[in-house]
Amino acid sequence: MQPTVRQKQSNPRIEYYKTIWKRLRKNKAAVVGGILILLFVLTAIIGPLFTTKDPSGIDILNKLKSPSAEHWLGTDNFGRDIFTRIIHGMGLTLFVGFFSVAIGGVIGVIFGIISGYYGGATDTIIMRIMDVLLAFPGIILALAIVSVLGGSLTNVIIAVGVFSIPAFARIVRGSTLTVRKLEYIDAVRALGASDMRIIFKHILPNVMSPIIVQATLRIATAVLTASGLSFLGLGAQPPTPEWGAMLSDGRSYMAEAPHMVLVPGIMIVLVVLAFNIFGDGLRDALDPKMKK
């Protein structure tokens, strides 16, 4: 009598994630970007707990000091410790990036799926609205929105979220047009499934890959746009330790205190670069054509 061999049945979803992780791990640049993002998030969460100085505390006697043992990254024109302001500003920067992209992503995904699934006049109306929004460069559209609403961090989030909507809508629409033509969608519809069930149970899970990639790359754009608006005085207002505002404060002191612009400028570059290279690696890992 032959011994019975019990074969373990693997979960296709788990195997899919393992495959993505293996591809992502082979991309060294993406791994570095992911590590940097994780480091930034951890710093934003626990970093302020380990700082001993007040990010808004003014000390005129120590203004424009170069980096030293007491002030690791120097002080600004009001004597505020730049290292402390960078740490506290990291949370603001990531919050604006994540939250604004979340707003734009949710609205854009809803519009994109509805447009791609129903087609016809609904598709035409939604896509023409998206075309109007895309006709304006992102920073110009955000600048116009903030100019109308007023300068504040909340309005920056709204502005960046609004100009992120068309990018998500167009990508999701294209993916939905492909998925809705598959045979299993016709089978589910024949069994009597409602449109909402088909959209959220069968179409949305199959278009998540481009959404995740777009969100990762969009965070970098959101951070850069928010910093640009704060640099122009339309974003975070003093004495908020926002990196774009810190760059703006340092413009008049570049000759005598270059660290005032170098430090926040480098941090903005690092955050944007980390999300971009991680997003590129994630896109390659999620693309079936990248299989060897």
N, C-alpha and C positions, 0 to 999 in steps of 0.2 A: 504494500500500500504506500503510495507516494505521499510524503509529508506535505501538508498544506502550507503554502507560503502566503502570508497575509501582506498584500501590497498596500503601502500607504498612498492614499489619494491626495495629491497636492492641491492646494487651493490656487486656481488660476490667477486670482487677484494678487495673492502673495507672491507668486512667481513673477508676475508682471512688475511689481515693485522691486523685487530683487534684481531683475534684469535692468531696470532703470538705474538702480543704485550702482550696479557694476559698470554701466556705461559712464555714469557721472563720475565715479571714482577714478576712471582712467584719464579724465580730463583734469590735469594738474592745476590749470588756471582756475577752473570752476571750483575745485576743492579749496584753493587759497581764498577765492571770493566768498565761499560759504563760511570758512573759518573767520574771515574778517567780519562778515555780517553777524555771526554768532557772538563775536567779541564785542561788537558795537551794541548789540541788544543787551548783553549782560552788563556792559558798562552803563548803559542808560538806566537799567533797573537798579543795580546795586552801587554804582559809582558814587552818586550823591551821598550815600550813607557814610562814605569814607573820607569825604572832603571836610576840612575843618574851617574853611573860610566862607564868608557870605558872598555869593556871586554878585550881589548888588551893593555890597559894602564899599563905601567911598573912603579912600585914604589919600588925600591930596599930597601929603608929604612923600609918598612912595609912588607917585605917578610916573609912567613911562620908564619903569625900571627894566633892565635887561634880565633874561633868565638867570636865576641864581638858586642857591639851596633853599632859600625861603620861598621864592616864587619861581617854580620850575619852568614856567613858560613866560615869565615876566608879568608886568602890569600894564594896564591901559592908561588913557589920559585922565581917568578919575582915580587911579590907584587901585582898581579892582584886579584881583588875581585872575589872569587869563586861563590858567589851568582849570580852576574851579568853574569858570564860566563855560569852558569847552565841555566839561563833564556834564554840567546841568543842561547845556544847550543840545547835547546829543539826544536826550530824551525828546525834546521839542522837535528836533529835525526828523527823527524816526516817526514820531507821532503824526506829524504833518504828512510825511510820505505814505505811511501805511493807511491812515484814515482817509485821506483824500482819494487814494487809489481804490480803497474799499467802496467809497461812495460812487465813484465813476464806474467801477467794475460791476456793481450790483445793477445800477440803472442801465448801463450799456449792455450787459448780458440779457436783461429782460427785453430790451428793445431789439437786440440782435436775434434772439430766438423767435420772438413774435413775428419779426419781419421775414426771417427765413422759412418759418413753418407755414405761415398763412399765405405769403406771397401776394400777388395781385396789387390792388390799390393800397392795402396796408403796407406792403413792402415799399411801394413807391413813395408814399408819404413819409414814412420813417427814414428812409435812406436820403430823401431830399433834405430833410431837416439835418441829418448827419453831414451831408455835403456842405450845407451852409456853415456849420460849425467848423468843418475841416478847411473851409476856405480861408480862415484866419490862422496865422501862425499861433501855436499854443501860448507863447509868452504874451503875445498881443491880446489874445482873447482873455487870458487871465488878468492882464493889466486893465483891460476895459471893465471887467466884472468887479475887480477890487476898487477901481476908481468910482464906480457907481455905489457899491455897498459901503465903502469906507475902509480905511486901513486897520486891520486887526488880524490876528492869527486865525480866528474862526472864518473870516471872509476869505483868507488865503486858501484854507482847506476847501471851501465851497468853490472858489474859482478854479483851483487845480482839479477838483473832482469833475466839474462841468466840462473842462476841455479834455478830460480823459474818456468821457462817454463815447465819442465817435469811434475811437480806436477799438474799444471793446466791442461795440455794436457791429462794426464791419467784419471783424475777425469771427465773431460768434455766428453772424449771419452766413458767412461762407461755409463754416463747418456744419451748420444746421442744414443748409441746402444739400450737402453731401449725405448726411446721416439720414435725413427723412426719406431718401430714395431707396434705402436698403430694404431688403425683403422682410426682415423681421419687424420693421415698423408697420408694413402693410398687414402682416399677420396679427400684430397686436391690435391694430385698428379694426380688423375683421372680427376679432373676438369681442368687440364692443367697448374697448378702452376709450375714455374721454380724452379730449385734446390736452387738458391739463396733466393728466396722468402720463400721456405719451411724452409731453414736453419735459416734465420734471423727473420722471422715472426712467425714461429710455433715451431721450436725446441729450439732456443736460450732462449726465455722467460721461457720455461719449465725446463731449466737446470741452471737457475740463482741461485737457492738456494744453491747448493753445491759450486758454484763459489764464492758467497758472504762469506760463511763460510770459505772457503779455503783462501780467500784474507785476512780476519780478522786474522786468525791464522798465515798466512804467514808474515804479517807485524811484528809480534813479532820476528820471525826468521830473518827477514831482518834487524831489529834494532840490534839484537845480533850479526849478521855477520858483519854488517858495523862497529860496535863498536870494534869488534875483529880485523878487518883489520886496523882500525885507531890505535889501541893499538900496533900493529906490525909495525906501521910507513908507512903503504901502503894506508892509507885512507886520511882523512883530514890532511893538512899540517899546521904547526905552522904559525901564532898564532891563527888559527881557533879554536873557543871554542867548539870543538866536545868532547863528553863525553868519548869516547874510548881513544882519544889522551890525555885528562886530566888524565885518569887512568895511562897511560904510563908515563906521566910527574911526577906523584906522587910516582912511584915505589921506587925511590932513597931516598924518604923522609918519608917513612912509620913510622919510629921510632919517629922522632921529629915532624912530622906534619901528623898524620894519617887521618885528615879530608880531605887531598888532594885526597885520594883514596876512603874513605868512602862515601863522598857525591856523586860523579859521579857514583860510583858503585851501591849505593842504588837507584839512579834515573833510571839507566838502568834496574835494577831488577823490579822496580815498573812499568815501561812502558811495559816491556815484560810480566809481570804477568797480568797487566790490559787487554792487548789484548788477552792473552791466556784464561783467565776465561770468558771474554766477548764472545770470539769465541766459547768456549765450550757451553755456555748458548744459543747462537744463533743457534748452530747446533741442540741442543735439541728442541728448539722452532720450527725450520723449519722441524723437522723430524715428519711425520705423525704418526709414531709408538709410539711417546711419548704421544699421546692423552690418557687421562684417561677415 
